[in-house]
Amino acid sequence: MVRNESTIDRTLRAVIGAALLIAWIAGWLSGALAVVLGIVGLVLVATAIVGFCPLYRVLGISTAPGPTRR
């Protein structure tokens, strides 16, 4: 996997993902929407940790600095 996320992108993903996970775990969200947002939060945190987004790869996007490798 080639890193395709910039530091700013990773930071935003981590913050937003953590907020969604906290809201889900704390019970501030309820119903099916809570589950969906909890999973989205988990995916955001995971991609922030590894620095790779599969959707970016499919779309040919990279926010990482430097030349992109495919």
C-alpha positions in Angstrom: 0.0 0.0 0.0 1.3 3.4 -1.0 0.5 6.2 1.4 -2.1 8.5 -0.3 -3.2 10.8 2.5 -1.5 14.0 3.6 -0.8 14.8 7.2 -3.7 17.3 7.3 -6.0 14.7 5.7 -5.0 12.1 8.3 -5.5 14.6 11.1 -9.0 15.5 10.0 -10.0 11.9 9.5 -8.7 11.0 13.0 -10.5 13.9 14.7 -13.8 13.4 12.9 -13.7 9.6 13.2 -12.9 9.9 16.9 -15.8 12.3 17.5 -18.2 9.9 15.7 -16.9 6.9 17.7 -17.2 8.8 21.0 -20.8 9.9 20.1 -21.7 6.4 19.3 -20.1 4.8 22.3 -21.5 7.5 24.7 -25.0 6.9 23.3 -25.5 10.4 22.0 -26.7 8.8 18.7 -29.4 6.2 18.5 -30.9 3.8 15.9 -29.6 2.6 12.6 -28.0 6.0 11.9 -25.9 5.5 15.0 -24.5 2.2 13.8 -23.7 3.6 10.4 -22.0 6.7 11.8 -20.1 4.5 14.2 -18.8 2.3 11.4 -17.9 5.4 9.4 -16.0 6.7 12.4 -14.1 3.5 12.7 -13.2 3.5 9.0 -12.0 7.1 9.3 -9.8 6.4 12.3 -8.4 3.2 10.6 -7.5 5.0 7.4 -5.9 7.8 9.3 -3.7 5.4 11.2 -2.4 3.6 8.1 -2.4 6.6 5.8 -4.1 4.8 3.0 -7.6 5.2 1.7 -8.8 2.5 -0.7 -11.5 4.9 -2.2 -8.8 7.4 -3.0 -6.9 4.6 -4.8 -10.0 3.6 -6.9 -10.6 7.3 -7.8 -6.9 8.0 -8.5 -6.7 10.7 -5.8 -3.8 11.4 -3.6 -3.4 14.2 -1.0 0.1 12.9 0.0 3.0 15.2 -0.9 5.4 14.2 -3.6 4.9 12.1 -6.7 2.2 9.6 -6.7 2.9 5.9 -7.6 0.2 3.7 -9.0 
